[in-house]
Amino acid sequence: MMHTAELLSAFAAHRGNAIVVPGRGGRHWVKLTTHETRDVPLGDPAMGGHAGFALGLALAQPGRRVVLFDSEGDILMSLGMLATIAEQAPANFYHFLLDNECYATTGGQPVPNATTVAYDVLARGAGYPRAFAFTELAEFSHALPAILAQPGPVFVALKVLPEVENTPIGRRSRWQTRTRDKVVQDLRIELGLGGAA
C-alpha cells in the first residue's frame, strides 16, 4: 500500500496544466500544488459528490485535462457515476481512486467487502475503456506518464494506507485556505471565464 502524500507527490511531477479536484487527497495536495488557481478543493461534499463535479468540469472544459482524486467510500455511495462517466466518455478525464479500505474521515469504519472489491474491474464493467490498479508506489510512478498519455476516461485504483481521523469534525484543523466561492472565482479567472459566477 502507498501513502497518499507520496502518490500525490509522484503525480505532481506530471500534472502540467491539469485542473485538479483533489477530493479526499486535498489535505496533502494543498502542500504539494504549484498551481493553486487550477485546483478545485471542494472539501467534503456529500459522499459521492466529487465524481459528478469533476465530470461536469471535464465536459465544460473539453480542451483541458481534469484529474480527480476520489475515494472508494465516495464511489460506493454513487456507483452510478462510473456508468455516467463512461457513457459521457470525456477524453480529458482522469479518475484516480484512493482506496484505504475504510471511512477514514468518520473514524475508520471498514468499507464493505474492502479487501475484495476490484474497483478497476468495476470501472471497466461500467464502460471505462482504460482502467488500472496499483498497490506499490514504484509501479504507479513508473506507469503514470503512459497512463496520462492515453485519452480518457481513464480510471486508476490506488491502494493507500488509512489515515483515520478521530478528532471531532468541528475540532479538526482546516486544510482549505479558500472558500468554495473563492475556489470557483479563482478557477474562472484562471481559465479566462471572468471572475463572477
MOSUL-V791593 format. One record per backbone hydrogen bond with DSSP energy under -0.5 kcal/mol. CO is the residue of the C=O (numbers start at 1). NH is the residue of the N-H. If there is no record, write none. Layout:
# MOSUL-V791593
co=CO nh=NH
co=CO nh=NH
This chain:
# MOSUL-V791593
co=2 nh=161
co=3 nh=7
co=4 nh=8
co=5 nh=9
co=6 nh=10
co=7 nh=11
co=8 nh=12
co=9 nh=13
co=11 nh=14
co=12 nh=15
co=15 nh=18
co=18 nh=20
co=19 nh=21
co=19 nh=67
co=20 nh=22
co=20 nh=40
co=21 nh=69
co=22 nh=25
co=23 nh=26
co=25 nh=28
co=25 nh=29
co=26 nh=30
co=28 nh=31
co=28 nh=32
co=29 nh=32
co=29 nh=33
co=35 nh=38
co=36 nh=39
co=38 nh=20
co=40 nh=42
co=43 nh=45
co=46 nh=49
co=48 nh=52
co=49 nh=53
co=50 nh=54
co=51 nh=55
co=52 nh=56
co=53 nh=57
co=54 nh=58
co=55 nh=59
co=56 nh=60
co=57 nh=61
co=59 nh=62
co=61 nh=64
co=65 nh=19
co=66 nh=94
co=67 nh=21
co=68 nh=70
co=68 nh=96
co=69 nh=24
co=69 nh=25
co=70 nh=98
co=71 nh=75
co=72 nh=76
co=73 nh=77
co=74 nh=78
co=75 nh=78
co=76 nh=79
co=78 nh=81
co=79 nh=82
co=79 nh=83
co=80 nh=84
co=81 nh=85
co=82 nh=86
co=83 nh=87
co=84 nh=88
co=85 nh=89
co=90 nh=93
co=91 nh=152
co=92 nh=66
co=93 nh=153
co=93 nh=154
co=94 nh=68
co=94 nh=96
co=95 nh=156
co=96 nh=70
co=96 nh=98
co=97 nh=99
co=97 nh=158
co=98 nh=72
co=98 nh=100
co=99 nh=160
co=101 nh=111
co=102 nh=104
co=103 nh=106
co=103 nh=108
co=103 nh=109
co=104 nh=107
co=104 nh=165
co=109 nh=103
co=111 nh=114
co=113 nh=116
co=113 nh=117
co=117 nh=119
co=118 nh=121
co=118 nh=122
co=119 nh=123
co=120 nh=124
co=121 nh=125
co=122 nh=126
co=123 nh=127
co=123 nh=128
co=124 nh=127
co=130 nh=155
co=132 nh=157
co=134 nh=159
co=136 nh=140
co=137 nh=141
co=138 nh=142
co=139 nh=143
co=140 nh=144
co=141 nh=145
co=143 nh=147
co=144 nh=148
co=145 nh=149
co=146 nh=150
co=147 nh=150
co=153 nh=130
co=154 nh=95
co=155 nh=132
co=156 nh=97
co=157 nh=134
co=158 nh=99
co=158 nh=160
co=159 nh=2
co=164 nh=166
co=168 nh=171
co=168 nh=172
co=169 nh=172
co=179 nh=183
co=180 nh=184
co=181 nh=185
co=182 nh=186
co=183 nh=187
co=184 nh=188
co=185 nh=189
co=186 nh=190
co=187 nh=191
co=188 nh=193
co=188 nh=194
co=189 nh=192
